[in-house]
């Protein structure tokens, strides 16, 4: 059986030291291909058109678009003082975020999961997001009311999405066939008025349905 094609990753990071570190890790990882490493948004746009990566690791300081595309999957590169930017990026469709200091194992795992279309958060990112969401979001927001209107089963599905589980893992956790899970995830995303799975997962955090350590990464 043929091996799957490598995950192509573009790094767009302003800090040269961070850019070099990420490039070195990715370039040496099995099943990953470094599509480029650029220092600014202009170079990122040019490389995106030419190289068609699967994942974009994006420095949030590089003027991200108003809404992130589904391809490439965007993983925001963040620091410990960028909470508002992280939440905005996730609401706009980023596949997840990763602290610049994340260890190589977390980096590679997040890249692979993002390429497969999943919400991805490293352990440090999980803890950071829970803290940020509780400080920056109000419990009486209309989005929270939409979460509260979900059925018990839909709430369990949403919690699993927020925990960054794949459909197969949700199926195993909830003891359901995977096609049923796929339909339920799509229904939950629709009922919450979200454009994508990432937005629904973020609402799970904001509503307190997920805790640090619930996910896999």
C-alpha positions as MATLAB code, in Angstrom:
seq = 'XXXXXXXXXXXXXXXXXXXXXXXXXXXXXXXXXXXXXXXXXXXXXXXXXXXXXXXXXXXXXXXXXXXXXXXXXXXXXXXXXXXXXXXXXXXXXXXXXXXXXXXXXXXXXXXXXXXXXXXXXXXXXXXXXXXXXXXXXXXXXXXXXXXXXXXXXXXXXXXXXXXXXXXXXXXXXXXXXXXXXXXXXXXXXXXXXXXXXXXXXXXXXXXXXXXXXXXXX';
ca = [
       0.000    0.000    0.000;
       1.292    3.430   -0.929;
       2.220    5.768    1.908;
      -0.012    8.860    2.205;
       1.456   12.078    0.806;
       3.313   14.250    3.298;
       1.558   17.117    5.046;
       2.838   20.308    3.426;
       3.362   23.114    5.940;
       4.090   26.798    5.396;
       5.514   28.782    8.311;
       4.749   32.512    8.382;
       6.529   33.909   11.436;
       8.043   37.331   12.004;
      10.644   36.282   14.574;
      13.650   34.771   12.728;
      14.690   32.580   15.657;
      11.202   31.095   16.051;
      10.889   30.700   12.294;
      14.189   28.808   12.142;
      13.230   26.550   15.074;
       9.864   25.622   13.592;
      11.400   25.038   10.166;
      14.051   22.720   11.599;
      11.478   20.656   13.499;
       9.130   20.355   10.535;
      11.859   19.661    8.011;
      13.060   16.683   10.043;
       9.648   15.157   10.781;
       8.390   11.995    9.084;
       5.361   12.557    6.898;
       5.778   16.338    6.876;
       7.131   18.542    4.102;
       8.198   22.136    4.723;
       6.611   24.197    1.938;
       8.392   27.369    3.001;
       9.218   29.702    5.873;
       8.478   33.384    5.358;
       8.742   36.523    7.526;
       5.709   38.568    6.453;
       2.153   38.486    5.117;
       3.105   39.467    1.559;
       5.551   36.574    1.232;
       2.985   34.245    2.816;
       0.340   35.151    0.233;
       2.780   34.612   -2.646;
       3.926   31.249   -1.279;
       0.355   30.124   -0.615;
      -0.505   30.655   -4.283;
       2.607   28.872   -5.518;
       3.018   25.957   -3.126;
      -0.541   25.091   -1.983;
       0.320   23.873    1.540;
      -2.052   21.829    3.671;
      -1.323   23.794    6.870;
      -0.272   27.386    7.505;
       1.441   28.146   10.822;
       0.646   31.854   11.100;
       2.117   34.497   13.376;
      -0.934   36.461   14.547;
       1.060   39.680   14.271;
       1.125   39.341   10.471;
      -2.338   40.810    9.813;
      -4.365   37.610    9.364;
      -7.398   37.681    7.035;
     -10.850   38.556    8.367;
     -11.918   34.953    7.918;
      -9.563   32.013    7.630;
      -9.854   29.561    4.733;
     -10.490   25.875    5.268;
      -7.495   25.082    3.073;
      -4.850   25.514    4.065;
      -5.838   24.877    7.662;
      -4.535   27.806    9.714;
      -2.883   27.221   13.075;
      -2.226   30.481   14.887;
       1.199   30.888   16.478;
       0.682   32.648   19.776;
       2.440   33.956   22.850;
       1.247   34.085   26.445;
      -0.003   37.668   26.028;
      -2.157   37.272   22.902;
      -5.422   35.985   24.367;
      -7.748   38.356   22.495;
      -6.026   37.653   19.186;
      -6.231   33.918   19.764;
      -9.967   33.977   20.439;
     -10.567   36.229   17.444;
      -8.567   33.893   15.200;
     -10.504   30.841   16.399;
     -13.837   32.591   15.902;
     -12.748   33.534   12.386;
     -12.033   29.922   11.485;
      -8.456   29.099   12.444;
      -8.063   25.364   13.029;
      -6.419   25.975   16.390;
      -3.466   27.628   17.999;
      -0.074   26.662   19.265;
       2.297   28.407   21.633;
       5.590   29.252   19.963;
       7.402   27.386   22.735;
       5.477   24.132   22.175;
       7.704   21.021   22.156;
       8.357   19.284   18.818;
       5.989   16.396   19.608;
       3.045   18.770   20.107;
       3.949   20.765   17.005;
       3.960   17.721   14.734;
       0.755   16.315   16.218;
      -1.085   19.614   15.838;
       0.074   19.976   12.225;
      -1.139   16.482   11.297;
      -4.502   16.885   12.986;
      -5.073   20.307   11.415;
      -4.346   18.839    7.990;
      -7.087   16.266    8.651;
      -9.600   19.025    9.355;
      -9.777   18.875   13.140;
      -9.816   21.547   15.826;
      -6.380   21.332   17.401;
      -5.068   22.658   20.695;
      -1.886   21.635   22.480;
      -2.013   21.048   26.275;
      -0.658   24.518   27.061;
      -3.047   25.970   24.516;
      -5.992   24.176   26.149;
      -5.221   25.717   29.518;
      -4.657   29.138   27.996;
      -7.892   29.086   26.042;
     -10.018   28.136   29.038;
      -8.562   31.054   30.976;
      -8.935   33.500   28.094;
     -12.497   32.495   27.262;
     -13.637   32.932   30.853;
     -12.121   36.425   31.012;
     -13.111   37.700   27.574;
     -16.577   36.195   27.009;
     -19.858   36.873   28.761;
     -22.100   34.021   29.925;
     -25.266   35.781   28.677;
     -23.993   36.143   25.143;
     -26.444   35.018   22.437;
     -24.023   32.255   21.475;
     -24.200   30.821   24.971;
     -27.981   30.795   24.786;
     -27.723   28.797   21.552;
     -25.508   26.270   23.320;
     -28.021   25.954   26.134;
     -30.769   25.116   23.618;
     -28.928   22.014   22.389;
     -30.236   18.599   23.373;
     -28.289   16.536   25.895;
     -26.854   14.391   23.103;
     -25.873   17.435   21.044;
     -24.199   18.944   24.100;
     -22.106   15.790   24.524;
     -21.116   15.974   20.876;
     -20.188   19.649   21.233;
     -18.074   18.930   24.299;
     -16.202   16.272   22.349;
     -15.620   18.667   19.446;
     -14.273   21.217   21.900;
     -11.959   18.558   23.319;
     -10.399   18.351   19.825;
     -11.552   14.779   19.225;
     -11.900   13.418   15.699;
     -15.223   12.007   14.530;
     -13.843    8.496   15.022;
     -12.832    9.311   18.606;
     -16.206   10.909   19.312;
     -17.893    7.781   17.972;
     -15.832    5.641   20.333;
     -16.474    7.916   23.317;
     -20.225    8.133   22.739;
     -20.581    4.570   21.429;
     -22.146    5.679   18.152;
     -21.491    4.817   14.501;
     -19.109    7.307   12.903;
     -21.592    8.354   10.147;
     -24.095    9.251   12.887;
     -21.445   11.335   14.648;
     -20.605   13.103   11.388;
     -24.258   14.072   10.949;
     -24.603   15.191   14.567;
     -21.487   17.351   14.428;
     -22.764   19.040   11.271;
     -26.164   19.616   12.917;
     -24.589   21.129   16.032;
     -22.421   23.464   13.950;
     -25.525   24.523   12.005;
     -27.697   25.064   15.110;
     -25.034   27.240   16.714;
     -24.808   29.422   13.621;
     -21.130   28.636   13.180;
     -19.435   28.555    9.793;
     -17.108   25.738   10.793;
     -16.238   23.134   13.389;
     -13.631   25.365   15.017;
     -16.199   27.988   15.952;
     -18.396   25.355   17.570;
     -15.448   23.960   19.496;
     -14.642   27.411   20.816;
     -18.201   27.796   22.096;
     -17.741   24.554   24.022;
     -14.815   26.144   25.845;
     -16.622   29.404   26.432;
     -19.576   27.547   27.943;
     -17.358   25.456   30.195;
     -18.096   22.131   28.511;
     -14.374   21.344   28.161;
     -11.490   21.370   30.575;
      -7.743   21.387   30.018;
      -6.602   17.862   29.317;
      -9.900   16.711   27.738;
      -8.316   16.558   24.277;
      -5.624   14.378   22.748;
      -2.866   16.818   21.765;
];
